[in-house]
Amino acid sequence: MDRSQNLVHRHFTKFSLILLIFFFTLILHAQARKLPQTDPSFKTVEEEKTMWRVRIGSSPPRCERICESCRHCEAVQIPTTNPQVKARIQNSSSNDDTTNYKPLSWKCKCGNLIFNP
């Protein structure tokens, strides 16, 4: 009887030790480090790419090498003056000269100069 109890005790000890090690490693892996606080106005490159994709309308043109003298050309949206829209506004029955409709078009801006893409 002593030998069988000793064998059971050894197996129980081994099983308990393995179970304890398993739970200990599980607890260590479950702990996470705290992320550093960053300024909420700071945007990552991925967030800025997402902002470009979310915009309504057409996509901006590539303004690389539009003007040779400028090093940094950027795509900007500029209100257009379409003669057909002006004629429609003037011929409207309401005779209201104020409208909120301002169509935008993409242009390339290099310094103070604006180029068609």
N, C-alpha and C positions, 0 to 999 in steps of 0.2 A: 504494500500500500504506500509505503514511503516513496518508493521509486516512481509510481504513477503520479502521486501528488507533486513531486519534484518536477516531473516532466511537464505537467499542466502548468505549474508555476512558471517554468522557463518560457513556455509558449506564450502564456499570458503577458509576461514581462516583455518579450520580443515584440509581440503584437502591440502592446501599449506604447513602447518606444517608437516603433514605426509610425503609429497613428499620431503620436505627439510631434514627431519630426514633420510629418505631412501637414498638420494644422499650423505649426510654427512657420513653415515656409509659405503657406497660403496667406497667413496674416502679414508677413513681410512683403509679399508681392501686392497685397491689397492697399498698402499705404502709398499715397502719392505725394509728390512734392508740390508745394504751393507755387503757382505761376507768379512771376513778378508783375507788379502793377505797372501798367503803361498808361500813357496819356490817351484818353478816349478819342481825342481828335487825330491821333496818329493812325494812319492807314497803311496797311501793308501793300505790297505790289499786287498780290492776289485780289485784295478788296478793290483796288483801283481798276484792275482789269474787269472785275465783275461790274463795277459802276459803268464802264464803257459799254458792256454788253446789254445792260438794262435800259439804256437810253432808247427813247421812242424815236422812230424815223430812220433815216439812212445812217450809214456808218461814216466816220470821218475819213477823209482821204489821207494817203501817205504823202506827206509834204517834204520828203527827203530830196535834197538837191534841186529844189524849185528855183531858188535864187543862189547863185554861186558866191556872192559876197557875204551872205549871212551864214552863220554856223548853226543857228537853231531856228528852224521853221516849225510852227505849230499850226494845227488845224483849228479853226474857229468858225462859229456860226454867225452869219451876218444877215440882217434883214434885207430882203430883196424888194425892189420896187418894180413890180410887174405891171405893164401898161394895161393888160386885160383886167386885172383886179381893180385898178383905178377906174376903168370905164364901167365895170359892174357896180362899183360903189357909187359913182356919180349918177348912174341910171336907175338906182334903186328907188322904190316908191317912198321910202321913209325919209329921204333927204337928210339923213343923219351922217355928217361927215366924220364922226368919230367911230372907229372900229377897233376891236381888239385883235383882229386877224392880221398877223404879221408873218408872212412866210419867211422861213430861214433857208439859207443855202450855205454849203461848206466852202470855205476859202482857206488859203494858206497865208499865214501872217508871219512876216520876217521883219522884226523891228517895227517900224511905222508903215511898212509897205504891205499891201495885200495883193495876192496873186490868185488867179484861177488855177485849180489843181490840174 
